[in-house]
């Protein structure tokens, strides 16, 4: 069996126990116990996410830089240990709300290396062909983590209290991921003396770190198109997703139906991830991204038109498919447009922009609702934003044709 598939499995488990899965997807489970313990308002507790995003803006590119310099594996291992130590130390949380904000900033600071910027670099190194499929299979771990982490956190809280629940989640996270990464994750095929999957025999002289540096990438149009597209996509898709249940209830749909619709969105997210990976291996990436960016426009249009019955499920599925595809598409585009040399750092910039959008979207939805008493203004704005994203995707160039120059490193024929 090709060893790259072992890396896919390890990366999937790493994503399943990452800072995103264990911290952000369990955030709502800890909200009520923290409110009851310290008397903080839910708004004040939710503001901890702002501290986390601010730290992400700095740490994702920085972790990416070191991942490119010394290899992803060292960064992942250090991040697993540091993040879970900080996570377990939530046991000592005090009544000061600023202590909570500091802890969330430290969680994303120490956990930056457990994000896709490191694991996806490994997968991109190992696969020339079937890269889209390999990336999507590893990123399914995020969805699996989102499924099991809240249930596990709730069980631990009920059995041992919220303080020990943090310790338990940290212990499980480090126990699952650290040994597997330490023993089995291999940064690149050359470390085992083999070629990437689908490697072209005519390119055996290809340098190990082909592609653009981070500064070179920032001078290209493609880089800024991807920054803007995935920032705006994060705003619209995550803003809609986190407010979907109350939005449906406000439109006259029963709470049970609204919950079922939200569950359907979660399933379609994982399906969208697989479909996107398969399509990226067969079709031009910007065309695939354009299709997936069009789907939530249809879904938001249904919600805006007071869709009922089966149309509600169609809307949720369309948004879930797009939400599942977007991280796969980012990981794939970074490798195709910018190469391997500064993969993690470039991905770190784009992932940081996406994280800002992810945090801003729900806040925008809440502000619009509190101001107008309706989500319709935000829905219309999100449709306009997604239409802009579709237009900007058409501005992406063809993939660069990487080729060797005389006694010079590999550079892009097109930038």
PAKE-562324 format. One record per residue (C-alpha): residue number from 1; x negated, z, y. Coordinates in Angstrom, 2 decimals, always signed. Layout:
<recs>
<k = NUM | u = X | w = Z | v = Y>
...
</recs>
This chain:
<recs>
<k = 1 | u = +0.00 | w = +0.00 | v = +0.00>
<k = 2 | u = -1.24 | w = -0.84 | v = +3.49>
<k = 3 | u = -2.42 | w = +2.39 | v = +5.10>
<k = 4 | u = -0.69 | w = +1.59 | v = +8.38>
<k = 5 | u = +2.66 | w = +2.54 | v = +6.85>
<k = 6 | u = +1.32 | w = +6.06 | v = +6.19>
<k = 7 | u = +0.58 | w = +6.27 | v = +9.92>
<k = 8 | u = +4.18 | w = +5.22 | v = +10.58>
<k = 9 | u = +5.48 | w = +8.14 | v = +8.49>
<k = 10 | u = +3.11 | w = +10.64 | v = +10.11>
<k = 11 | u = +4.02 | w = +9.39 | v = +13.59>
<k = 12 | u = +7.72 | w = +9.68 | v = +12.71>
<k = 13 | u = +7.29 | w = +13.34 | v = +11.74>
<k = 14 | u = +5.22 | w = +13.86 | v = +14.88>
<k = 15 | u = +8.02 | w = +12.45 | v = +17.02>
<k = 16 | u = +10.52 | w = +14.63 | v = +15.15>
<k = 17 | u = +8.60 | w = +17.78 | v = +16.17>
<k = 18 | u = +7.53 | w = +16.63 | v = +19.63>
<k = 19 | u = +8.22 | w = +18.32 | v = +22.96>
<k = 20 | u = +11.19 | w = +15.97 | v = +23.45>
<k = 21 | u = +12.84 | w = +16.94 | v = +20.17>
<k = 22 | u = +12.14 | w = +20.67 | v = +20.13>
<k = 23 | u = +12.52 | w = +21.47 | v = +23.85>
<k = 24 | u = +14.85 | w = +18.98 | v = +25.49>
<k = 25 | u = +17.30 | w = +18.43 | v = +22.65>
<k = 26 | u = +17.67 | w = +22.20 | v = +22.17>
<k = 27 | u = +18.00 | w = +22.91 | v = +25.90>
<k = 28 | u = +21.79 | w = +23.12 | v = +25.79>
<k = 29 | u = +21.72 | w = +25.48 | v = +22.80>
<k = 30 | u = +19.60 | w = +28.04 | v = +24.69>
<k = 31 | u = +21.52 | w = +27.67 | v = +27.97>
<k = 32 | u = +24.32 | w = +30.15 | v = +27.21>
<k = 33 | u = +22.05 | w = +32.86 | v = +25.70>
<k = 34 | u = +19.72 | w = +32.66 | v = +28.74>
<k = 35 | u = +22.68 | w = +32.87 | v = +31.09>
<k = 36 | u = +24.04 | w = +35.90 | v = +29.24>
<k = 37 | u = +20.64 | w = +37.65 | v = +29.09>
<k = 38 | u = +19.49 | w = +37.15 | v = +32.68>
<k = 39 | u = +22.66 | w = +36.28 | v = +34.62>
<k = 40 | u = +21.23 | w = +32.97 | v = +35.85>
<k = 41 | u = +23.67 | w = +30.22 | v = +36.77>
<k = 42 | u = +23.72 | w = +27.08 | v = +34.66>
<k = 43 | u = +22.63 | w = +25.07 | v = +37.67>
<k = 44 | u = +19.59 | w = +27.32 | v = +38.13>
<k = 45 | u = +18.67 | w = +27.07 | v = +34.44>
<k = 46 | u = +19.11 | w = +23.28 | v = +34.45>
<k = 47 | u = +16.70 | w = +23.02 | v = +37.38>
<k = 48 | u = +13.93 | w = +23.87 | v = +34.89>
<k = 49 | u = +14.16 | w = +20.22 | v = +33.82>
<k = 50 | u = +13.00 | w = +19.22 | v = +37.31>
<k = 51 | u = +9.85 | w = +21.31 | v = +36.87>
<k = 52 | u = +9.32 | w = +19.66 | v = +33.49>
<k = 53 | u = +9.65 | w = +16.15 | v = +34.95>
<k = 54 | u = +7.25 | w = +16.93 | v = +37.81>
<k = 55 | u = +4.62 | w = +17.99 | v = +35.28>
<k = 56 | u = +5.37 | w = +14.87 | v = +33.22>
<k = 57 | u = +4.57 | w = +12.60 | v = +36.17>
<k = 58 | u = +1.03 | w = +13.97 | v = +36.23>
<k = 59 | u = +0.36 | w = +14.66 | v = +32.56>
<k = 60 | u = +1.64 | w = +11.52 | v = +30.83>
<k = 61 | u = -0.87 | w = +9.18 | v = +32.52>
<k = 62 | u = -3.61 | w = +11.81 | v = +32.18>
<k = 63 | u = -2.96 | w = +12.34 | v = +28.47>
<k = 64 | u = -2.87 | w = +8.57 | v = +28.09>
<k = 65 | u = -6.25 | w = +8.26 | v = +29.79>
<k = 66 | u = -7.88 | w = +10.72 | v = +27.38>
<k = 67 | u = -6.11 | w = +9.16 | v = +24.41>
<k = 68 | u = -7.75 | w = +5.84 | v = +25.28>
<k = 69 | u = -11.12 | w = +7.51 | v = +25.87>
<k = 70 | u = -11.51 | w = +9.75 | v = +22.80>
<k = 71 | u = -8.74 | w = +8.52 | v = +20.48>
<k = 72 | u = -5.10 | w = +9.56 | v = +20.05>
<k = 73 | u = -5.64 | w = +11.87 | v = +17.09>
<k = 74 | u = -7.67 | w = +14.49 | v = +18.99>
<k = 75 | u = -5.16 | w = +14.50 | v = +21.83>
<k = 76 | u = -2.22 | w = +14.86 | v = +19.43>
<k = 77 | u = -3.80 | w = +17.76 | v = +17.56>
<k = 78 | u = -4.72 | w = +19.63 | v = +20.74>
<k = 79 | u = -1.26 | w = +19.01 | v = +22.15>
<k = 80 | u = +0.53 | w = +20.23 | v = +19.01>
<k = 81 | u = -1.37 | w = +23.53 | v = +19.13>
<k = 82 | u = -1.12 | w = +24.06 | v = +22.88>
<k = 83 | u = +2.52 | w = +23.07 | v = +23.17>
<k = 84 | u = +3.69 | w = +25.29 | v = +20.31>
<k = 85 | u = +1.73 | w = +28.29 | v = +21.62>
<k = 86 | u = +3.50 | w = +27.92 | v = +24.97>
<k = 87 | u = +6.83 | w = +27.32 | v = +23.21>
<k = 88 | u = +6.45 | w = +30.51 | v = +21.15>
<k = 89 | u = +5.52 | w = +32.45 | v = +24.29>
<k = 90 | u = +9.03 | w = +31.81 | v = +25.61>
<k = 91 | u = +9.63 | w = +35.03 | v = +23.62>
<k = 92 | u = +8.17 | w = +36.91 | v = +26.62>
<k = 93 | u = +10.44 | w = +35.27 | v = +29.22>
<k = 94 | u = +11.21 | w = +37.64 | v = +32.12>
<k = 95 | u = +14.21 | w = +37.89 | v = +34.47>
<k = 96 | u = +12.42 | w = +35.84 | v = +37.14>
<k = 97 | u = +13.85 | w = +32.32 | v = +37.23>
<k = 98 | u = +10.45 | w = +31.10 | v = +38.44>
<k = 99 | u = +8.98 | w = +32.23 | v = +35.13>
<k = 100 | u = +11.37 | w = +29.81 | v = +33.39>
<k = 101 | u = +10.34 | w = +26.97 | v = +35.69>
<k = 102 | u = +6.67 | w = +27.69 | v = +35.10>
<k = 103 | u = +7.18 | w = +27.70 | v = +31.33>
<k = 104 | u = +8.96 | w = +24.32 | v = +31.33>
<k = 105 | u = +6.20 | w = +22.83 | v = +33.46>
<k = 106 | u = +3.64 | w = +24.18 | v = +30.96>
<k = 107 | u = +5.64 | w = +22.86 | v = +28.01>
<k = 108 | u = +5.51 | w = +19.27 | v = +29.25>
<k = 109 | u = +1.90 | w = +19.72 | v = +30.39>
<k = 110 | u = +0.66 | w = +20.87 | v = +26.99>
<k = 111 | u = +3.12 | w = +18.69 | v = +25.05>
<k = 112 | u = +2.25 | w = +15.39 | v = +26.73>
<k = 113 | u = +0.12 | w = +14.36 | v = +23.76>
<k = 114 | u = +3.06 | w = +14.61 | v = +21.37>
<k = 115 | u = +4.96 | w = +11.85 | v = +23.21>
<k = 116 | u = +5.10 | w = +8.18 | v = +22.13>
<k = 117 | u = +2.09 | w = +7.29 | v = +24.32>
<k = 118 | u = -0.30 | w = +8.53 | v = +21.60>
<k = 119 | u = +1.52 | w = +7.79 | v = +18.36>
<k = 120 | u = +2.56 | w = +4.30 | v = +19.49>
<k = 121 | u = -1.03 | w = +3.44 | v = +20.35>
<k = 122 | u = -1.95 | w = +4.17 | v = +16.73>
<k = 123 | u = +0.88 | w = +1.98 | v = +15.43>
<k = 124 | u = -0.03 | w = -0.84 | v = +17.82>
<k = 125 | u = -3.65 | w = -0.71 | v = +16.62>
<k = 126 | u = -2.58 | w = -0.96 | v = +12.98>
<k = 127 | u = -0.01 | w = -3.76 | v = +13.24>
<k = 128 | u = -0.36 | w = -7.28 | v = +14.61>
<k = 129 | u = +2.63 | w = -8.55 | v = +12.68>
<k = 130 | u = +5.73 | w = -6.40 | v = +12.04>
<k = 131 | u = +4.68 | w = -4.29 | v = +14.99>
<k = 132 | u = +8.24 | w = -4.05 | v = +16.27>
<k = 133 | u = +9.51 | w = -2.77 | v = +12.91>
<k = 134 | u = +6.65 | w = -0.29 | v = +12.56>
<k = 135 | u = +7.20 | w = +1.08 | v = +16.06>
<k = 136 | u = +10.95 | w = +1.46 | v = +15.59>
<k = 137 | u = +10.56 | w = +3.22 | v = +12.22>
<k = 138 | u = +8.15 | w = +5.75 | v = +13.71>
<k = 139 | u = +10.40 | w = +6.30 | v = +16.74>
<k = 140 | u = +13.34 | w = +7.07 | v = +14.45>
<k = 141 | u = +11.71 | w = +10.48 | v = +14.26>
<k = 142 | u = +12.96 | w = +11.18 | v = +17.79>
<k = 143 | u = +16.54 | w = +10.59 | v = +16.65>
<k = 144 | u = +16.06 | w = +12.73 | v = +13.56>
<k = 145 | u = +14.62 | w = +15.51 | v = +15.70>
<k = 146 | u = +17.59 | w = +15.24 | v = +18.05>
<k = 147 | u = +19.86 | w = +15.68 | v = +15.01>
<k = 148 | u = +18.22 | w = +18.65 | v = +13.29>
<k = 149 | u = +16.65 | w = +20.61 | v = +16.17>
<k = 150 | u = +19.88 | w = +21.78 | v = +17.89>
<k = 151 | u = +21.39 | w = +22.85 | v = +14.56>
<k = 152 | u = +18.23 | w = +24.68 | v = +13.57>
<k = 153 | u = +17.95 | w = +26.35 | v = +16.99>
<k = 154 | u = +21.56 | w = +27.53 | v = +16.84>
<k = 155 | u = +21.05 | w = +28.97 | v = +13.35>
<k = 156 | u = +17.92 | w = +30.84 | v = +14.43>
<k = 157 | u = +19.68 | w = +32.23 | v = +17.51>
<k = 158 | u = +22.59 | w = +33.49 | v = +15.43>
<k = 159 | u = +20.33 | w = +35.09 | v = +12.85>
<k = 160 | u = +17.42 | w = +36.45 | v = +14.94>
<k = 161 | u = +18.28 | w = +36.10 | v = +18.64>
<k = 162 | u = +17.09 | w = +33.56 | v = +21.21>
<k = 163 | u = +13.60 | w = +35.03 | v = +21.64>
<k = 164 | u = +12.73 | w = +34.77 | v = +17.95>
<k = 165 | u = +14.42 | w = +31.34 | v = +17.85>
<k = 166 | u = +11.73 | w = +30.02 | v = +20.19>
<k = 167 | u = +9.04 | w = +31.49 | v = +17.95>
<k = 168 | u = +10.69 | w = +30.06 | v = +14.84>
<k = 169 | u = +10.98 | w = +26.55 | v = +16.28>
<k = 170 | u = +7.34 | w = +26.63 | v = +17.35>
<k = 171 | u = +6.22 | w = +27.81 | v = +13.91>
<k = 172 | u = +8.21 | w = +25.09 | v = +12.17>
<k = 173 | u = +6.94 | w = +22.44 | v = +14.58>
<k = 174 | u = +3.27 | w = +23.21 | v = +14.14>
<k = 175 | u = +3.60 | w = +23.70 | v = +10.36>
<k = 176 | u = +5.25 | w = +20.32 | v = +9.85>
<k = 177 | u = +3.14 | w = +18.19 | v = +12.15>
<k = 178 | u = -0.39 | w = +19.63 | v = +12.45>
<k = 179 | u = -1.50 | w = +19.35 | v = +8.79>
<k = 180 | u = -0.09 | w = +15.83 | v = +8.40>
<k = 181 | u = -1.73 | w = +14.56 | v = +11.58>
<k = 182 | u = -5.03 | w = +16.27 | v = +10.76>
<k = 183 | u = -5.18 | w = +14.91 | v = +7.21>
<k = 184 | u = -3.57 | w = +11.48 | v = +7.39>
<k = 185 | u = -3.38 | w = +10.03 | v = +10.91>
<k = 186 | u = -6.11 | w = +7.40 | v = +11.41>
<k = 187 | u = -6.61 | w = +6.02 | v = +14.91>
<k = 188 | u = -7.40 | w = +2.41 | v = +14.03>
<k = 189 | u = -7.95 | w = +0.14 | v = +10.98>
<k = 190 | u = -11.65 | w = -0.22 | v = +11.81>
<k = 191 | u = -12.06 | w = +3.51 | v = +11.05>
<k = 192 | u = -11.30 | w = +2.68 | v = +7.42>
<k = 193 | u = -13.08 | w = -0.67 | v = +7.46>
<k = 194 | u = -9.89 | w = -2.74 | v = +7.19>
<k = 195 | u = -8.03 | w = -5.22 | v = +9.39>
<k = 196 | u = -4.66 | w = -4.71 | v = +11.12>
<k = 197 | u = -1.54 | w = -5.87 | v = +9.32>
<k = 198 | u = -1.14 | w = -9.62 | v = +9.86>
<k = 199 | u = -4.60 | w = -9.95 | v = +11.41>
<k = 200 | u = -5.57 | w = -13.58 | v = +12.06>
<k = 201 | u = -8.66 | w = -14.44 | v = +10.02>
<k = 202 | u = -9.97 | w = -16.58 | v = +12.89>
<k = 203 | u = -10.12 | w = -13.57 | v = +15.20>
<k = 204 | u = -12.31 | w = -11.27 | v = +13.12>
<k = 205 | u = -14.83 | w = -11.14 | v = +15.97>
<k = 206 | u = -12.20 | w = -9.65 | v = +18.30>
<k = 207 | u = -13.57 | w = -6.61 | v = +20.16>
<k = 208 | u = -12.05 | w = -3.26 | v = +19.25>
<k = 209 | u = -10.57 | w = -2.58 | v = +22.70>
<k = 210 | u = -9.19 | w = -5.87 | v = +23.96>
<k = 211 | u = -6.83 | w = -6.04 | v = +26.90>
<k = 212 | u = -6.56 | w = -4.87 | v = +30.49>
<k = 213 | u = -7.74 | w = -1.63 | v = +32.02>
<k = 214 | u = -5.21 | w = +0.58 | v = +33.77>
<k = 215 | u = -6.32 | w = -0.54 | v = +37.24>
<k = 216 | u = -6.12 | w = -4.20 | v = +36.19>
<k = 217 | u = -2.66 | w = -3.67 | v = +34.74>
<k = 218 | u = -1.40 | w = -2.09 | v = +37.97>
<k = 219 | u = -2.35 | w = -5.29 | v = +39.80>
<k = 220 | u = +0.00 | w = -7.39 | v = +37.66>
<k = 221 | u = +3.63 | w = -8.17 | v = +38.36>
<k = 222 | u = +4.55 | w = -7.36 | v = +34.75>
<k = 223 | u = +3.48 | w = -3.73 | v = +35.16>
<k = 224 | u = +5.69 | w = -3.10 | v = +38.19>
<k = 225 | u = +8.63 | w = -4.95 | v = +36.68>
<k = 226 | u = +8.46 | w = -2.65 | v = +33.65>
<k = 227 | u = +8.11 | w = +0.45 | v = +35.84>
<k = 228 | u = +11.23 | w = -0.41 | v = +37.86>
<k = 229 | u = +13.31 | w = -1.65 | v = +34.91>
<k = 230 | u = +12.79 | w = +1.41 | v = +32.76>
<k = 231 | u = +13.11 | w = +3.85 | v = +35.67>
<k = 232 | u = +16.51 | w = +2.37 | v = +36.53>
<k = 233 | u = +17.52 | w = +2.08 | v = +32.86>
<k = 234 | u = +16.71 | w = +5.76 | v = +32.38>
<k = 235 | u = +18.91 | w = +6.67 | v = +35.34>
<k = 236 | u = +21.95 | w = +4.67 | v = +34.23>
<k = 237 | u = +21.85 | w = +5.11 | v = +30.44>
<k = 238 | u = +21.00 | w = +8.81 | v = +30.31>
<k = 239 | u = +23.25 | w = +9.65 | v = +33.24>
<k = 240 | u = +26.16 | w = +8.08 | v = +31.39>
<k = 241 | u = +25.23 | w = +9.59 | v = +28.03>
<k = 242 | u = +24.96 | w = +13.23 | v = +29.13>
<k = 243 | u = +28.26 | w = +13.07 | v = +31.03>
<k = 244 | u = +30.13 | w = +10.98 | v = +28.47>
<k = 245 | u = +32.28 | w = +13.76 | v = +26.96>
<k = 246 | u = +33.62 | w = +15.18 | v = +30.26>
<k = 247 | u = +34.00 | w = +11.62 | v = +31.60>
<k = 248 | u = +36.21 | w = +10.68 | v = +28.64>
<k = 249 | u = +38.23 | w = +13.88 | v = +28.86>
<k = 250 | u = +38.87 | w = +13.23 | v = +32.57>
<k = 251 | u = +40.19 | w = +9.78 | v = +31.69>
<k = 252 | u = +42.87 | w = +11.34 | v = +29.46>
<k = 253 | u = +41.17 | w = +11.17 | v = +26.07>
<k = 254 | u = +41.40 | w = +14.23 | v = +23.86>
<k = 255 | u = +38.41 | w = +16.53 | v = +23.49>
<k = 256 | u = +38.22 | w = +15.75 | v = +19.77>
<k = 257 | u = +38.12 | w = +12.01 | v = +20.36>
<k = 258 | u = +35.53 | w = +12.47 | v = +23.10>
<k = 259 | u = +33.30 | w = +14.47 | v = +20.74>
<k = 260 | u = +33.68 | w = +11.85 | v = +18.01>
<k = 261 | u = +32.73 | w = +9.17 | v = +20.50>
<k = 262 | u = +29.59 | w = +11.07 | v = +21.49>
<k = 263 | u = +28.67 | w = +11.40 | v = +17.81>
<k = 264 | u = +29.14 | w = +7.68 | v = +17.34>
<k = 265 | u = +26.75 | w = +7.08 | v = +20.23>
<k = 266 | u = +24.07 | w = +9.08 | v = +18.40>
<k = 267 | u = +24.44 | w = +7.00 | v = +15.25>
<k = 268 | u = +24.36 | w = +3.73 | v = +17.18>
<k = 269 | u = +21.18 | w = +4.91 | v = +18.94>
<k = 270 | u = +19.29 | w = +4.92 | v = +15.63>
<k = 271 | u = +20.86 | w = +1.62 | v = +14.57>
<k = 272 | u = +19.85 | w = +0.08 | v = +17.90>
<k = 273 | u = +16.28 | w = +1.23 | v = +17.36>
<k = 274 | u = +16.05 | w = -0.57 | v = +14.02>
<k = 275 | u = +17.74 | w = -3.75 | v = +15.26>
<k = 276 | u = +15.46 | w = -3.87 | v = +18.31>
<k = 277 | u = +12.35 | w = -3.52 | v = +16.15>
<k = 278 | u = +13.41 | w = -6.35 | v = +13.83>
<k = 279 | u = +14.35 | w = -8.60 | v = +16.75>
<k = 280 | u = +11.10 | w = -7.99 | v = +18.63>
<k = 281 | u = +9.19 | w = -9.30 | v = +15.60>
<k = 282 | u = +11.24 | w = -12.51 | v = +15.59>
<k = 283 | u = +12.16 | w = -13.35 | v = +19.17>
<k = 284 | u = +10.57 | w = -13.30 | v = +22.61>
<k = 285 | u = +10.65 | w = -9.70 | v = +23.82>
<k = 286 | u = +12.18 | w = -10.16 | v = +27.30>
<k = 287 | u = +15.08 | w = -12.07 | v = +25.72>
<k = 288 | u = +15.66 | w = -9.20 | v = +23.30>
<k = 289 | u = +15.48 | w = -6.69 | v = +26.18>
<k = 290 | u = +17.94 | w = -8.78 | v = +28.20>
<k = 291 | u = +20.52 | w = -8.63 | v = +25.41>
<k = 292 | u = +20.19 | w = -4.87 | v = +25.00>
<k = 293 | u = +20.33 | w = -4.35 | v = +28.78>
<k = 294 | u = +23.58 | w = -6.33 | v = +28.93>
<k = 295 | u = +25.34 | w = -4.17 | v = +26.33>
<k = 296 | u = +25.72 | w = -1.01 | v = +28.50>
<k = 297 | u = +27.13 | w = -3.14 | v = +31.32>
<k = 298 | u = +29.95 | w = -4.02 | v = +28.94>
<k = 299 | u = +30.32 | w = -0.37 | v = +27.93>
<k = 300 | u = +30.45 | w = +0.89 | v = +31.50>
<k = 301 | u = +32.93 | w = -1.83 | v = +32.35>
<k = 302 | u = +35.21 | w = -0.56 | v = +29.58>
<k = 303 | u = +34.95 | w = +3.03 | v = +30.82>
<k = 304 | u = +35.57 | w = +1.89 | v = +34.38>
<k = 305 | u = +38.69 | w = +0.01 | v = +33.30>
<k = 306 | u = +40.16 | w = +3.09 | v = +31.59>
<k = 307 | u = +39.62 | w = +1.69 | v = +28.14>
<k = 308 | u = +41.48 | w = +3.44 | v = +25.36>
<k = 309 | u = +41.68 | w = +3.29 | v = +21.59>
<k = 310 | u = +39.03 | w = +1.25 | v = +19.83>
<k = 311 | u = +37.55 | w = +0.07 | v = +23.13>
<k = 312 | u = +36.19 | w = +3.57 | v = +23.75>
<k = 313 | u = +34.19 | w = +3.35 | v = +20.54>
<k = 314 | u = +32.96 | w = -0.14 | v = +21.44>
<k = 315 | u = +31.74 | w = +1.19 | v = +24.79>
<k = 316 | u = +29.92 | w = +4.12 | v = +23.19>
<k = 317 | u = +28.28 | w = +1.90 | v = +20.59>
<k = 318 | u = +27.09 | w = -0.57 | v = +23.24>
<k = 319 | u = +25.47 | w = +2.21 | v = +25.28>
<k = 320 | u = +23.98 | w = +3.85 | v = +22.18>
<k = 321 | u = +22.42 | w = +0.58 | v = +21.00>
<k = 322 | u = +20.74 | w = +0.10 | v = +24.37>
<k = 323 | u = +19.58 | w = +3.72 | v = +24.53>
<k = 324 | u = +17.99 | w = +3.42 | v = +21.11>
<k = 325 | u = +16.23 | w = +0.16 | v = +21.91>
<k = 326 | u = +14.62 | w = +0.97 | v = +25.23>
<k = 327 | u = +11.71 | w = +3.16 | v = +24.07>
<k = 328 | u = +10.92 | w = +0.66 | v = +21.27>
<k = 329 | u = +10.86 | w = -2.14 | v = +23.81>
<k = 330 | u = +8.53 | w = -0.25 | v = +26.17>
<k = 331 | u = +6.09 | w = +0.52 | v = +23.34>
<k = 332 | u = +6.12 | w = -3.09 | v = +22.20>
<k = 333 | u = +5.75 | w = -4.59 | v = +25.69>
<k = 334 | u = +2.74 | w = -2.44 | v = +26.58>
<k = 335 | u = +0.80 | w = -3.77 | v = +23.58>
<k = 336 | u = +1.82 | w = -7.40 | v = +24.09>
<k = 337 | u = +1.32 | w = -7.58 | v = +27.85>
<k = 338 | u = -1.66 | w = -5.27 | v = +28.37>
<k = 339 | u = -3.45 | w = -5.00 | v = +25.01>
<k = 340 | u = -5.14 | w = -2.00 | v = +23.43>
<k = 341 | u = -7.89 | w = -0.99 | v = +25.86>
<k = 342 | u = -5.77 | w = +1.25 | v = +28.12>
<k = 343 | u = -2.58 | w = +1.28 | v = +26.04>
<k = 344 | u = -1.84 | w = +5.01 | v = +26.22>
<k = 345 | u = -2.57 | w = +5.32 | v = +29.93>
<k = 346 | u = -0.42 | w = +2.32 | v = +30.87>
<k = 347 | u = +2.36 | w = +3.53 | v = +28.58>
<k = 348 | u = +2.00 | w = +6.95 | v = +30.20>
<k = 349 | u = +2.80 | w = +5.55 | v = +33.64>
<k = 350 | u = +5.87 | w = +3.69 | v = +32.38>
<k = 351 | u = +7.04 | w = +6.63 | v = +30.24>
<k = 352 | u = +6.69 | w = +8.95 | v = +33.25>
<k = 353 | u = +8.89 | w = +6.61 | v = +35.30>
<k = 354 | u = +11.44 | w = +6.54 | v = +32.49>
<k = 355 | u = +11.37 | w = +10.35 | v = +32.33>
<k = 356 | u = +12.11 | w = +10.57 | v = +36.04>
<k = 357 | u = +15.10 | w = +8.29 | v = +35.54>
<k = 358 | u = +16.25 | w = +10.34 | v = +32.56>
<k = 359 | u = +16.28 | w = +13.51 | v = +34.68>
<k = 360 | u = +17.75 | w = +11.87 | v = +37.78>
<k = 361 | u = +20.66 | w = +10.11 | v = +36.05>
<k = 362 | u = +22.65 | w = +13.21 | v = +35.03>
<k = 363 | u = +22.03 | w = +14.79 | v = +38.44>
<k = 364 | u = +23.37 | w = +11.69 | v = +40.20>
<k = 365 | u = +26.45 | w = +11.70 | v = +37.97>
<k = 366 | u = +27.05 | w = +15.38 | v = +38.74>
<k = 367 | u = +26.62 | w = +14.95 | v = +42.49>
<k = 368 | u = +28.99 | w = +11.96 | v = +42.60>
<k = 369 | u = +31.61 | w = +13.86 | v = +40.59>
<k = 370 | u = +31.31 | w = +17.00 | v = +42.70>
<k = 371 | u = +31.57 | w = +14.94 | v = +45.89>
<k = 372 | u = +34.37 | w = +12.52 | v = +44.97>
<k = 373 | u = +36.12 | w = +14.22 | v = +42.03>
<k = 374 | u = +35.49 | w = +11.12 | v = +39.90>
<k = 375 | u = +32.69 | w = +9.38 | v = +38.00>
<k = 376 | u = +33.78 | w = +5.90 | v = +39.09>
<k = 377 | u = +31.36 | w = +5.62 | v = +42.02>
<k = 378 | u = +28.41 | w = +6.38 | v = +39.75>
<k = 379 | u = +29.68 | w = +3.97 | v = +37.09>
<k = 380 | u = +29.88 | w = +1.11 | v = +39.59>
<k = 381 | u = +26.39 | w = +1.93 | v = +40.89>
<k = 382 | u = +25.01 | w = +2.02 | v = +37.33>
<k = 383 | u = +26.50 | w = -1.39 | v = +36.55>
<k = 384 | u = +24.81 | w = -2.80 | v = +39.67>
<k = 385 | u = +21.52 | w = -1.16 | v = +38.66>
<k = 386 | u = +21.67 | w = -2.64 | v = +35.16>
<k = 387 | u = +22.41 | w = -6.10 | v = +36.57>
<k = 388 | u = +19.27 | w = -5.74 | v = +38.70>
<k = 389 | u = +17.33 | w = -4.76 | v = +35.55>
<k = 390 | u = +18.57 | w = -7.90 | v = +33.78>
<k = 391 | u = +17.39 | w = -10.06 | v = +36.68>
<k = 392 | u = +13.98 | w = -8.38 | v = +36.76>
<k = 393 | u = +13.49 | w = -8.92 | v = +33.02>
<k = 394 | u = +13.66 | w = -12.66 | v = +33.67>
<k = 395 | u = +10.61 | w = -12.23 | v = +35.96>
<k = 396 | u = +8.36 | w = -11.18 | v = +33.07>
<k = 397 | u = +5.73 | w = -13.75 | v = +32.14>
<k = 398 | u = +4.88 | w = -15.17 | v = +28.75>
<k = 399 | u = +2.71 | w = -12.92 | v = +26.59>
<k = 400 | u = -0.96 | w = -13.19 | v = +27.61>
<k = 401 | u = -3.10 | w = -15.32 | v = +25.32>
<k = 402 | u = -5.97 | w = -13.04 | v = +24.42>
<k = 403 | u = -9.16 | w = -15.01 | v = +23.82>
<k = 404 | u = -12.93 | w = -14.57 | v = +23.70>
<k = 405 | u = -15.19 | w = -15.61 | v = +26.55>
<k = 406 | u = -18.93 | w = -16.09 | v = +26.21>
<k = 407 | u = -20.65 | w = -12.67 | v = +26.05>
<k = 408 | u = -17.75 | w = -11.04 | v = +27.94>
<k = 409 | u = -15.05 | w = -8.60 | v = +26.81>
<k = 410 | u = -11.67 | w = -9.92 | v = +25.82>
<k = 411 | u = -9.48 | w = -10.53 | v = +28.87>
<k = 412 | u = -6.04 | w = -11.92 | v = +29.52>
<k = 413 | u = -5.64 | w = -15.64 | v = +29.93>
<k = 414 | u = -2.48 | w = -14.85 | v = +31.88>
<k = 415 | u = -1.82 | w = -11.68 | v = +33.81>
</recs>
